[in-house]
Amino acid sequence: MGTHDEDDVARRRFDVADTAPLLLDAGGAITSWTRDAERLLGYPATETVGRSLAGLLTHADAARLPDVLERCRREGGWAGLLSARRMDGRAIPVMARITSAHEPGGPARWLVLMNEMGDAPGWNMSRSMLEQMVAGSPIGIAIVDTDLRYVWSNAALSRFGGGPPEHRLGLRLADVQPGLDSEAVEAQMQQVLENGETVVGYEHLGHVQAAPHRETAHMLSFTRLDDDHGSPMGVYYTVVDMTERHRARQRLALLDRAGRHIGRSLDIARTAQELADVAVPEFADVVTVDLLEPVLRGAEPAPGQAADGPEGSVTLRRAGRRTAGGPEAPTGTPAVVYRAGSPPVRALVGGRPWRVERLDPPDALGREWVADPPAGSERPSALIVPVRARGATLGVTTFLRGDRREPFDEDDLALAEDLVSRAAVCVDNARRYTRERDAALVLQRNLLPRRLPEVDAVEVAACYRPADELTGLGGDWYDLIPLSGARVALVVGEVPGHGIDAAAAMGRVRTAVRTLAALDLPPEEILAHLDDLVARMDHEEGVAQEAQPRTDGTQAVGSACVYVVYDPVDGRCAMAAAGQPAPAVVLPDGTVHFVELPRTSPLGSGGPPFESTEVTLPEGSTLALHTDGLLARGENWALDTDRARLRQALERSADTLELRCRAVIDALVPDRPHDDVALLMARTHRLAADRVADWELPADPAAVAEARKTASLRLAEWGLAELSFTTELVVSELVTNAIRYATGPIRLRLIRGRTLVCEVFDGGATAPHLRHPRATDEGGRGLLLVSQVTQRWGTRFLGEGKVIWAEQSLADPGV
């Protein structure tokens, strides 16, 4: 700090009436001591005259005294803060002003005027307090006085430029950081001084002197410092470098804008221009997008087509171009020729990006490939990113920045690759056959369940990864089918082939499974009926091919399916499979085992009869049904090895079943699988004992009234008294039919789940039939009444008899 600035500081803080003067010789020894000096420091003149002033200062300031005296000799004086030590040992802050007291022809002498700062209004802070406050602080901290001049700053503030703390004393922000908008920052300081309200999180953007081409972001907080009397003495503020976070926000904003503006149409050239428009001027000063000519025609770029010009040159079409302050869009798609070995050709052929911080002058490199350099730029920064989608290179994108901007770095390269990859997907989608893709997506939405139903028996999650990326379709499928008695059917299957035809065949098989499931048959019988249906479908396809041969070879024969029925009342799980891997079971303790199912042939192949297996699952077990695409099927395929991989993936925990399902797919299936993959995971639940009521009934007509009464009492306990009338009617009709027509024991069961289920078991094998009696008939209206007052009803056959059941909807969904 210069003498003039320090004098200004001293002048503003001195009250002449309160100063303590003393005289020093040229070496700093005290030659004259006054009563005011004795009052200030407590030493009598006999103990000070002849001593060095350094003996009256703290150790740190005593070491500074030779430098201070040297500045006095060089600049004629000095003003600043010192820490003096009183006779009682107490250190006090003083404002010292040293001026020349030379007499003509006499020896050099210095007049020292000291004023205690601890008693001065607003200046009662000690140096040690400040040092403790900022010891080890990683953020920049400074104090300015009421004139917004630096009084103190820490070493961390030097990282932001402006020099070390001692160079800031007495200066304002504009003096130490000329590149910043100091007026805006000082306006915040002045506002804090005036109203005393702290400002937190003020973000300031600008260019510091240390990095003139790099935009920096700083987070500042301002707090007013008051003295003991409440008068403002200055502003204490902190500075945190937020540049990286600011740049991250800018990148995210750019990606968000790209997601909203790129790919709004299926026009290839327009998509390329949208990429250029998004990147200029925020990311680059000049952007060009050059595509292979076959891509603009919608054709597939052939391998080796990139470098097919004379001497390995490449001819591309400029589909997009944007310069800062230039025209909105180019006219047409002019041809652009790049020589062999040029950076665009290397990026196009190698499929890898190219970056240089500063290009050499044109005469040194001969960079004729830079067709549109930024205006006034001799050494621009350049990025070249290949436009790649689904393994094919469609063109290149060139980004340029002028000399006045920061060169591209690795983070910019990653951002540019992300931008280009998004645009590349849009370009490639536009190149594909739009009509086929749209038709495939419509078919997909109609053939696979959009949302699996919510049931009491299981919590489910499903993942599907097709091998055909263009349509997103394949022959694999999954389903969850609610059955009677709160049971559910879990199904996973597949048909051979890929694409739309395979999806259509899959839709027919899936519809057949849902239709057969409504019959409430055991799993092995469901597969037997499905086997016959697939064989008939294949025969019909064979007859149709004689009239119009197919070219894709898709057929239903060879389809596979695993069918599982789970009962939440007792935890029993029955399953059967046709050419499909057995389900895996993850027990509540995390252990994994595989259900042993008899190996069977695929559907329609005429193999041996299907067999089922029944297991009892503990509460909280997880069933994993999957198609064989989840397991490797290469030349060295081994079931034990692939099961070990699946076991390891299933043993990993996740926060939700959905995340666990996706984690298994990601761990075992590549992004572009050779076969379609479907995975259905179901975590089992048990119905609480108080939600199931079961009674044995005698084959006596008198038991009907007792059954009605017992059922009504249970509904009252469940809070379902409003369903008592309908339930009594259903119980009366079903129990009466069982007593009248069936044989063996009779059992009544009520299940309170998402619906109210009423079941009547008997030993008969004859199914009841719904009739429409004539007006003169005395009976035959029982099942007709049941069908009218319930949501649905049906018959389920068991090995020892049958079950007639009826479901009622619960009026309150929360019941």
VEXTOR-386664 format. One record per residue (C-alpha): residue number from 1; chain; y, x negated, z negated. Coordinates in steps of 0.1 Angstrom, whole numbers, plus 5000, padded with zeros to 4 digits. Each point is the difference from the previous one (the first is absolute). Example, Ala and Ser with C-alpha at 12.3 -4.5 7.8 and 13.67 -1.06 7.14 Angstrom:
REM residues 2
n,chain,v,u,w
1,A,4955,4877,4922
2,A,5034,4986,5007
REM end
This chain:
REM residues 815
n,chain,v,u,w
1,A,5000,5000,5000
2,A,5034,4986,5009
3,A,5028,4993,4976
4,A,5021,5029,5013
5,A,4972,5025,4994
6,A,4992,4987,4966
7,A,5037,5001,4991
8,A,5000,5037,5010
9,A,4971,5006,4977
10,A,5017,4983,4971
11,A,5033,5016,5007
12,A,4985,5035,4998
13,A,4983,4993,4967
14,A,5026,4980,4981
15,A,5024,5014,4974
16,A,5023,4970,4993
17,A,5007,5012,4965
18,A,4964,4996,4990
19,A,4992,4967,5017
20,A,4990,4969,4981
21,A,5015,4969,5016
22,A,4989,4964,4997
23,A,5005,4967,5019
24,A,4974,4977,5016
25,A,5003,4965,5013
26,A,4986,4990,5033
27,A,4965,4995,4986
28,A,4998,5034,4983
29,A,5008,4988,4964
30,A,5022,5023,4979
31,A,5035,4985,4994
32,A,5018,5030,4985
33,A,4987,5029,4979
34,A,5019,5032,4992
35,A,4998,5026,4972
36,A,4988,5026,5026
37,A,4972,4977,5010
38,A,4991,4996,4963
39,A,5001,5038,4996
40,A,4977,5004,5030
41,A,4974,4974,4993
42,A,5005,4993,4962
43,A,5003,4962,5003
44,A,5030,4982,4984
45,A,5019,4975,5021
46,A,4986,4971,4980
47,A,4965,5008,5013
48,A,5009,5006,5036
49,A,5027,4976,5011
50,A,4983,4971,5017
51,A,4968,5018,5006
52,A,4988,5011,5035
53,A,5003,5036,5008
54,A,4963,5000,5009
55,A,4993,4998,4962
56,A,5015,5034,4995
57,A,4980,5017,5028
58,A,4964,5012,5002
59,A,4975,4976,5014
60,A,4999,5016,5034
61,A,5038,5000,5005
62,A,5004,4965,4985
63,A,4979,4988,5029
64,A,5023,5018,5024
65,A,5032,4984,4986
66,A,5000,4968,5022
67,A,4998,5022,5031
68,A,5028,5022,4988
69,A,5022,4970,4993
70,A,4992,4986,5034
71,A,5010,5033,5017
72,A,5033,4999,4980
73,A,5008,4965,5013
74,A,4990,5011,5035
75,A,5016,5034,5001
76,A,5026,4998,4974
77,A,4984,5025,4975
78,A,4972,5023,4992
79,A,4994,5034,4985
80,A,4967,5016,4988
81,A,4978,5011,4972
82,A,4987,4975,4973
83,A,4979,5004,4969
84,A,5017,4983,4970
85,A,4984,4993,4967
86,A,5019,5008,4968
87,A,5000,4979,4969
88,A,4975,5025,4984
89,A,4976,4994,5029
90,A,5006,5033,5017
91,A,5004,4999,5038
92,A,5028,5021,5015
93,A,5009,5007,5036
94,A,5035,4988,5010
95,A,5020,5002,5032
96,A,5014,4965,5006
97,A,5028,4990,5023
98,A,5007,4963,5005
99,A,5032,4988,5017
100,A,5017,4967,5004
101,A,5024,4988,4972
102,A,5009,4967,5016
103,A,5034,4985,4993
104,A,5017,4978,5026
105,A,4988,4965,4995
106,A,4977,5010,4971
107,A,4962,5001,4996
108,A,4980,5029,5014
109,A,4998,5030,4976
110,A,4986,5035,5003
111,A,5012,5031,4982
112,A,4971,5023,4990
113,A,5007,5037,4992
114,A,4971,5019,4985
115,A,4997,5037,4993
116,A,4971,5015,4981
117,A,4982,5025,5023
118,A,4979,5016,4973
119,A,5031,5018,4986
120,A,5016,5007,5033
121,A,4997,5036,5012
122,A,4969,5004,5022
123,A,4988,4964,4997
124,A,4978,4999,4969
125,A,4967,4990,5017
126,A,4985,4966,4994
127,A,4985,4977,5026
128,A,4967,4998,4980
129,A,4998,5038,5002
130,A,5004,4999,5038
131,A,4974,4972,5003
132,A,4975,5020,4980
133,A,5006,5031,5020
134,A,4991,4984,5033
135,A,4975,4974,4990
136,A,4972,5001,5025
137,A,5014,5030,5018
138,A,4987,5002,5036
139,A,5030,5022,5011
140,A,5035,4990,5007
141,A,5025,5008,4972
142,A,5038,4996,5000
143,A,5030,5010,4980
144,A,5034,5006,5015
145,A,5033,5006,4982
146,A,5023,5029,5005
147,A,5015,4982,5030
148,A,4964,4999,5014
149,A,4999,4962,4998
150,A,4969,4982,4989
151,A,4999,4990,4964
152,A,4963,4992,4997
153,A,4968,5002,5022
154,A,4965,4988,4996
155,A,4980,4976,5021
156,A,4979,5027,5016
157,A,5031,5014,5018
158,A,5002,4968,5020
159,A,4970,5010,5020
160,A,5021,5026,5017
161,A,5025,4974,5011
162,A,5035,4992,4989
163,A,4992,4967,4982
164,A,4992,4992,4964
165,A,5015,5018,4970
166,A,5028,4975,4994
167,A,5013,5004,5035
168,A,5004,5037,4996
169,A,5023,4999,4969
170,A,5034,5017,5007
171,A,4990,5010,5035
172,A,4993,5035,5014
173,A,4970,5012,5020
174,A,5018,4997,5033
175,A,5006,4963,4993
176,A,4963,4991,4993
177,A,4983,5025,5025
178,A,5023,5004,5030
179,A,4973,5017,5020
180,A,4995,5029,4977
181,A,5020,5032,4999
182,A,5017,4989,4967
183,A,5024,5029,5001
184,A,4972,5025,4995
185,A,4985,4981,4971
186,A,5033,4994,4983
187,A,5008,5037,5004
188,A,4969,5007,4979
189,A,5012,4975,4974
190,A,5035,5014,4999
191,A,4986,5035,4996
192,A,4978,4989,4970
193,A,5030,4983,4984
194,A,5021,5032,5003
195,A,4975,5027,4989
196,A,4975,4979,4980
197,A,4970,5017,5018
198,A,4971,4977,5007
199,A,4989,4998,5036
200,A,4963,4994,5005
201,A,4981,4993,5032
202,A,5029,4995,5024
203,A,4985,4987,5032
204,A,5022,4977,5021
205,A,4991,4989,5036
206,A,5016,4970,5017
207,A,4996,4964,5012
208,A,5003,4972,4975
209,A,5014,4966,5010
210,A,4966,4983,4994
211,A,4983,5023,5026
212,A,5026,5012,5025
213,A,4975,5015,5024
214,A,4979,5018,4974
215,A,5011,5033,4985
216,A,4995,4999,4963
217,A,4998,5029,4974
218,A,5010,4996,4964
219,A,4996,5024,4972
220,A,5030,4997,4976
221,A,5006,5016,4966
222,A,5035,4999,4983
223,A,5008,5005,4963
224,A,5034,4998,4983
225,A,5004,4976,4971
226,A,5024,5012,4973
227,A,5014,4981,4970
228,A,4999,5012,4964
229,A,5030,5021,5006
230,A,4985,5018,5030
231,A,5022,4983,5025
232,A,4983,4988,5033
233,A,4995,4963,5002
234,A,4981,4997,5032
235,A,4969,5011,5019
236,A,4964,4988,4995
237,A,4979,5004,5031
238,A,4965,4991,5012
239,A,4987,4993,5035
240,A,4965,5004,5013
241,A,4989,4990,5035
242,A,4985,5031,5017
243,A,4999,4986,5035
244,A,4962,5002,5004
245,A,4999,5035,4986
246,A,5028,5010,5023
247,A,4982,4985,5030
248,A,4968,5018,4990
249,A,5019,5033,4999
250,A,5014,4993,5034
251,A,4966,4993,5013
252,A,4986,5032,4986
253,A,5029,5019,5014
254,A,4994,4985,5034
255,A,4963,5008,4999
256,A,5009,5036,4989
257,A,5024,5003,5028
258,A,4975,4987,5024
259,A,4974,5025,4988
260,A,5024,5028,5007
261,A,5014,4988,5033
262,A,4972,4982,5018
263,A,4974,5021,5018
264,A,5018,5033,5001
265,A,4986,5006,5035
266,A,4971,4990,5021
267,A,5022,4982,5025
268,A,4992,4963,5001
269,A,5034,4987,5011
270,A,5018,5022,4975
271,A,4978,4987,4972
272,A,5008,4964,5009
273,A,5037,5008,5001
274,A,4997,5016,4966
275,A,4986,4968,4986
276,A,5030,4980,5014
277,A,5025,5026,4987
278,A,4986,4999,4964
279,A,5001,4962,4997
280,A,5036,4995,5013
281,A,5023,4991,4983
282,A,4985,5001,4965
283,A,4971,4977,5008
284,A,5011,4981,5031
285,A,5028,4997,5025
286,A,4979,5003,5031
287,A,4966,5016,5004
288,A,4980,5003,5033
289,A,4966,5017,5004
290,A,4980,4989,5030
291,A,4967,5018,5009
292,A,4972,4994,5025
293,A,5004,5021,5031
294,A,4966,5017,4996
295,A,5010,5012,4965
296,A,5030,5018,5014
297,A,4977,5018,5024
298,A,4977,5010,4972
299,A,4972,4978,5010
300,A,4979,4977,4978
301,A,5011,4963,5002
302,A,4971,4980,5014
303,A,4990,4967,4983
304,A,5016,4970,5017
305,A,5026,5022,5017
306,A,5029,4985,4979
307,A,5003,4967,5019
308,A,4992,5010,5036
309,A,5032,4989,5017
310,A,5007,4968,5020
311,A,4992,4969,4979
312,A,4991,5021,4970
313,A,5033,5018,4999
314,A,5002,5035,4986
315,A,5019,5030,5014
316,A,5009,5027,4974
317,A,5021,5031,5001
318,A,5031,5002,4977
319,A,4994,5034,4984
320,A,5026,4996,4972
321,A,5031,4979,4994
322,A,5028,5002,4975
323,A,5029,4976,4991
324,A,5025,5003,4973
325,A,5029,5019,5015
326,A,4981,5003,5033
327,A,4990,5031,5020
328,A,4979,5027,4984
329,A,4970,4995,5023
330,A,4991,4981,5032
331,A,4995,5018,5033
332,A,4965,4999,5014
333,A,4974,4974,4991
334,A,5009,4968,5019
335,A,4975,4972,5005
336,A,5002,4969,4978
337,A,4982,4968,5010
338,A,4990,4974,4974
339,A,4988,4966,5009
340,A,4967,4986,4988
341,A,5002,4984,4966
342,A,5032,5017,4990
343,A,5001,5015,4965
344,A,4996,5037,5013
345,A,4970,4990,5020
346,A,4984,4981,4971
347,A,5005,5030,4978
348,A,4987,5024,5026
349,A,4968,4980,5008
350,A,4993,4988,4965
351,A,5009,5032,4982
352,A,5019,4981,4973
353,A,5037,5002,4992
354,A,5024,4971,5006
355,A,5031,4991,4979
356,A,5027,4973,5000
357,A,5029,4998,4976
358,A,5024,4986,5026
359,A,4994,4996,5037
360,A,5011,4967,5016
361,A,5028,5000,5025
362,A,4990,5014,5034
363,A,5003,4967,5018
364,A,4975,4984,4975
365,A,4974,5027,5002
366,A,5006,5018,5032
367,A,4995,5033,4983
368,A,5005,5023,5030
369,A,4979,5026,4982
370,A,5029,5009,4978
371,A,5016,5025,5024
372,A,5024,5016,4975
373,A,5012,4975,4974
374,A,5023,5013,4972
375,A,5037,4998,5011
376,A,5016,4967,4990
377,A,4968,4985,4987
378,A,4989,4965,5010
379,A,4969,4997,4978
380,A,4987,5035,4992
381,A,4970,5006,4977
382,A,4970,5016,5018
383,A,4969,5020,4993
384,A,4974,5010,5025
385,A,4973,5025,4989
386,A,4972,5013,5022
387,A,4996,5037,5004
388,A,4964,5006,4990
389,A,4981,5032,4994
390,A,4963,5005,4993
391,A,4992,4964,5010
392,A,5019,5001,5033
393,A,5033,4982,5008
394,A,5024,5023,5018
395,A,5031,4977,5002
396,A,5025,4980,4979
397,A,5031,5007,4980
398,A,5027,4974,4997
399,A,5025,5000,4971
400,A,5032,4978,5000
401,A,5026,4992,4974
402,A,5033,4983,5006
403,A,5013,4968,4984
404,A,5021,5019,4974
405,A,4969,5017,4985
406,A,4973,4986,4978
407,A,4970,4987,5021
408,A,4967,5020,5000
409,A,4977,4990,4972
410,A,4963,5009,4992
411,A,5010,5032,4983
412,A,5019,5010,5032
413,A,4969,4992,5020
414,A,4978,5022,4979
415,A,5026,5029,5003
416,A,5002,4995,5038
417,A,4962,5002,5003
418,A,5000,5032,4980
419,A,5027,5015,5022
420,A,4983,4990,5032
421,A,4965,5011,4988
422,A,5014,5035,4993
423,A,5016,5002,5034
424,A,4968,4986,5016
425,A,4979,5028,4986
426,A,5025,5025,5014
427,A,5000,4983,5034
428,A,4962,4999,5001
429,A,4998,5037,4989
430,A,5023,5009,5028
431,A,4979,4981,5024
432,A,4968,5018,4991
433,A,4990,5034,5014
434,A,5021,5023,4980
435,A,4982,5032,5009
436,A,4966,4986,4990
437,A,5014,4987,4967
438,A,5017,5033,4991
439,A,4969,5020,5009
440,A,4979,4976,4978
441,A,5023,5004,4970
442,A,4999,5038,5003
443,A,4962,4998,5001
444,A,4999,4977,4971
445,A,5021,5023,4978
446,A,4977,5029,5008
447,A,4966,4983,4995
448,A,5006,4980,4968
449,A,5011,5017,4968
450,A,5037,4996,4995
451,A,4996,5003,4963
452,A,4968,5002,4980
453,A,4999,5031,4977
454,A,5005,4996,4962
455,A,4970,5009,4980
456,A,4989,4998,4964
457,A,4968,4981,5008
458,A,5014,4968,5014
459,A,5032,4980,5006
460,A,4999,4987,5036
461,A,5016,4974,5022
462,A,4992,4992,5036
463,A,5009,4972,5025
464,A,4993,5000,5037
465,A,5005,4969,5023
466,A,4992,5005,5037
467,A,4990,4973,5024
468,A,5022,5015,5027
469,A,5036,4992,4991
470,A,5015,5017,5030
471,A,4989,5036,4991
472,A,4991,4995,4963
473,A,4968,5019,5007
474,A,4963,4994,4996
475,A,4967,5016,4992
476,A,5001,4995,4962
477,A,5009,5028,4977
478,A,5000,5012,4963
479,A,5003,5033,4983
480,A,5000,5018,4966
481,A,4986,5035,5000
482,A,5002,5023,4969
483,A,4967,5017,4993
484,A,4991,5028,4977
485,A,4997,4995,4962
486,A,5029,4975,4999
487,A,4978,4975,5020
488,A,5012,4979,5029
489,A,4985,4984,5031
490,A,5011,4965,5009
491,A,4994,4991,5036
492,A,5004,4968,5021
493,A,4988,4997,5035
494,A,5005,4984,5034
495,A,4991,5006,5037
496,A,4996,4971,5025
497,A,5030,4989,5021
498,A,5037,4998,4996
499,A,5031,5019,5013
500,A,5006,5036,5008
501,A,4965,5009,5012
502,A,4984,4985,4968
503,A,5026,5019,4980
504,A,4991,5033,5018
505,A,4963,4995,4993
506,A,5008,4991,4964
507,A,5020,5033,4997
508,A,4970,5020,5011
509,A,4976,4983,4976
510,A,5025,5003,4971
511,A,5005,5037,5007
512,A,4962,5005,5000
513,A,4997,4983,4966
514,A,5027,5023,4985
515,A,4982,5030,5014
516,A,4967,4989,4987
517,A,5015,4992,4966
518,A,5010,5036,4996
519,A,4963,5009,4999
520,A,4997,4981,4967
521,A,4969,4982,5011
522,A,4986,4967,4985
523,A,5012,4968,5016
524,A,4967,4993,5018
525,A,5000,5035,5016
526,A,5037,4996,5011
527,A,4990,4968,5018
528,A,4969,5016,5015
529,A,5021,5028,5015
530,A,5026,4975,5011
531,A,4973,4979,5017
532,A,4989,5030,5021
533,A,5036,5008,5009
534,A,5008,4965,5012
535,A,4968,5000,5021
536,A,5011,5032,5017
537,A,5035,4986,5005
538,A,4985,4970,5017
539,A,4979,5022,5023
540,A,5031,5021,5009
541,A,5019,4967,5008
542,A,4971,4989,5022
543,A,5001,5032,5020
544,A,5038,4997,5004
545,A,4998,4964,5012
546,A,4978,5010,5029
547,A,5029,5021,5013
548,A,5028,4975,4990
549,A,4989,4965,4988
550,A,5018,4986,4970
551,A,5015,4965,5002
552,A,5003,4992,4963
553,A,4964,5004,4989
554,A,5010,5019,4967
555,A,4972,5021,4986
556,A,4992,5017,4967
557,A,4965,4986,4998
558,A,5000,4970,4977
559,A,5025,5016,4976
560,A,4997,4992,4963
561,A,5008,5020,4969
562,A,4997,4998,4963
563,A,5002,5033,4981
564,A,5006,5001,4962
565,A,5001,5030,4977
566,A,5015,4995,4965
567,A,4998,5026,4972
568,A,5027,4994,4973
569,A,4982,5023,4975
570,A,4971,4976,4993
571,A,5010,4969,5021
572,A,4971,5003,5023
573,A,5005,4985,5035
574,A,4976,5007,5029
575,A,5003,4980,5032
576,A,4984,4993,5034
577,A,5008,4978,5029
578,A,4993,4998,5037
579,A,5005,4965,5014
580,A,5028,4993,4975
581,A,5003,4974,4971
582,A,4992,5014,4966
583,A,5030,5007,4978
584,A,5011,4975,4973
585,A,5006,5011,4964
586,A,5026,4984,4978
587,A,4992,5009,4964
588,A,5027,5005,4974
589,A,4995,4965,4986
590,A,5007,4985,5035
591,A,4965,4991,5010
592,A,4989,5008,5035
593,A,4966,5010,5013
594,A,4987,5015,5032
595,A,4980,5032,5002
596,A,4966,4995,5015
597,A,4996,5025,5028
598,A,4970,5002,5024
599,A,5009,4983,5033
600,A,5003,5026,5027
601,A,5008,5001,5037
602,A,5034,5011,5014
603,A,5005,5037,5009
604,A,4984,5013,5032
605,A,4976,4971,5003
606,A,4969,5020,4989
607,A,4991,4979,4970
608,A,4980,5010,4969
609,A,5012,5028,4976
610,A,5030,4993,4979
611,A,4996,4995,4962
612,A,5025,5003,4972
613,A,5005,4982,4968
614,A,5015,5014,4968
615,A,5018,4979,4973
616,A,5021,5010,4969
617,A,5034,4983,4999
618,A,5019,4994,4968
619,A,5035,5013,4996
620,A,5025,4978,5019
621,A,4976,4985,5025
622,A,5012,4993,5035
623,A,4980,5007,5031
624,A,5009,4978,5031
625,A,4987,5016,5033
626,A,5007,4979,5031
627,A,4990,4996,5036
628,A,4981,4968,5011
629,A,5032,4986,5014
630,A,5010,4989,4965
631,A,4970,4976,5000
632,A,4997,4972,5025
633,A,4976,5006,5029
634,A,5000,4966,5017
635,A,4971,4980,5012
636,A,4993,4985,4966
637,A,5005,5034,4982
638,A,4983,5002,4966
639,A,5001,5031,4979
640,A,4999,4981,4967
641,A,5029,4978,5009
642,A,5022,5029,5011
643,A,4991,5020,4970
644,A,5011,4971,4979
645,A,5034,4999,5017
646,A,5003,5037,4996
647,A,4990,4998,4963
648,A,5027,4973,4994
649,A,5027,5021,5017
650,A,4990,5031,4980
651,A,5001,4981,4967
652,A,5037,4993,5004
653,A,5022,5023,4980
654,A,5031,5018,5012
655,A,5026,5023,4985
656,A,4989,5030,5021
657,A,4969,5011,5020
658,A,5021,5000,5031
659,A,5010,4964,4995
660,A,4964,4991,4992
661,A,4988,5016,5032
662,A,5026,4981,5021
663,A,4992,4968,4982
664,A,4963,5003,5010
665,A,5009,5006,5036
666,A,5025,4971,5001
667,A,4974,4976,4983
668,A,4971,5008,5024
669,A,5016,5012,5033
670,A,5022,4980,5023
671,A,5032,5015,5015
672,A,4982,5005,5033
673,A,4964,5008,4991
674,A,4972,5001,5026
675,A,4988,5033,4987
676,A,5017,5030,4984
677,A,5000,5001,4963
678,A,5001,5030,4976
679,A,4999,4998,4962
680,A,5000,5029,4976
681,A,5002,4993,4963
682,A,4995,5027,4974
683,A,5004,4996,4963
684,A,4978,5026,4983
685,A,5011,5024,4972
686,A,4980,5022,4977
687,A,5010,5035,4991
688,A,5004,5003,4962
689,A,4974,5019,4982
690,A,5025,5027,4989
691,A,5007,5007,5037
692,A,4964,5011,5007
693,A,4982,5030,4985
694,A,4963,5006,5005
695,A,4978,5029,4988
696,A,4963,5009,5004
697,A,4995,5037,5008
698,A,4969,5022,4996
699,A,4989,5020,5031
700,A,5011,5032,4983
701,A,5026,5024,5013
702,A,5015,5001,4965
703,A,5009,4964,5003
704,A,5027,5008,5026
705,A,5024,5015,4974
706,A,4994,4971,4976
707,A,5007,4975,5029
708,A,5033,5017,5008
709,A,5011,5000,4964
710,A,4990,4963,4995
711,A,5018,4989,5032
712,A,5031,5020,4990
713,A,5001,4983,4966
714,A,4998,4965,5016
715,A,5028,5008,5024
716,A,5022,5010,4971
717,A,4992,4966,4984
718,A,5010,4983,5032
719,A,5033,5019,5002
720,A,4988,5019,5031
721,A,5000,5035,4986
722,A,5017,5013,5031
723,A,4969,4993,5020
724,A,4977,5018,4976
725,A,4998,5033,5021
726,A,4991,4982,5032
727,A,4976,4977,4983
728,A,4982,5028,4982
729,A,4996,5017,5034
730,A,4986,4968,5016
731,A,4977,4993,4970
732,A,4987,5036,5000
733,A,4992,5001,5037
734,A,4984,4965,5002
735,A,4979,5004,4969
736,A,4989,5035,5010
737,A,4989,4987,5034
738,A,4981,4972,4983
739,A,4982,5023,4976
740,A,4992,5025,5027
741,A,4988,4978,5028
742,A,4992,4965,4987
743,A,4973,4985,4979
744,A,4998,4974,4973
745,A,5027,4991,4974
746,A,5036,5010,5005
747,A,5029,4978,4991
748,A,5038,5007,5000
749,A,5025,4972,5002
750,A,5038,4999,5001
751,A,5019,4969,5011
752,A,5038,4997,4993
753,A,5014,4975,5025
754,A,5027,5004,5026
755,A,4983,5034,5006
756,A,4979,5022,4978
757,A,4963,4998,5011
758,A,4975,5026,4991
759,A,4963,4990,5007
760,A,4968,5019,4995
761,A,4967,4981,5003
762,A,4967,5017,5006
763,A,4965,4991,5012
764,A,5000,5021,5032
765,A,5000,4985,5034
766,A,5016,5029,5018
767,A,5036,4998,5009
768,A,5022,5030,4994
769,A,5018,5016,5030
770,A,5033,5016,5002
771,A,4998,5036,5012
772,A,5025,5027,5009
773,A,4984,5031,4985
774,A,5007,5035,5014
775,A,5020,5025,4981
776,A,4969,5018,4989
777,A,4981,4969,4987
778,A,4998,4998,4962
779,A,4997,4962,4998
780,A,5004,4968,5021
781,A,5036,4994,4992
782,A,4996,4972,4974
783,A,5004,4969,5022
784,A,5026,5018,5021
785,A,5021,5005,4968
786,A,4994,4964,4990
787,A,5012,4988,5034
788,A,5031,5022,4998
789,A,5012,4988,4965
790,A,4991,4963,5002
791,A,5013,4971,5020
792,A,4966,4991,5014
793,A,4963,5005,4992
794,A,4967,4987,5012
795,A,4964,4990,4993
796,A,4986,4966,4992
797,A,4963,4994,5000
798,A,4982,4978,4975
799,A,4965,4987,4997
800,A,4993,5026,4973
801,A,5020,5029,5014
802,A,5035,5008,5011
803,A,5036,5003,4987
804,A,5024,5028,5009
805,A,5035,4989,4993
806,A,5036,5013,5004
807,A,5033,4983,4995
808,A,5033,5015,4988
809,A,5034,4984,5004
810,A,5019,4992,4968
811,A,5034,5016,5001
812,A,5016,4972,4980
813,A,4995,4966,5018
814,A,5004,4982,4967
815,A,4971,5017,4984
REM end
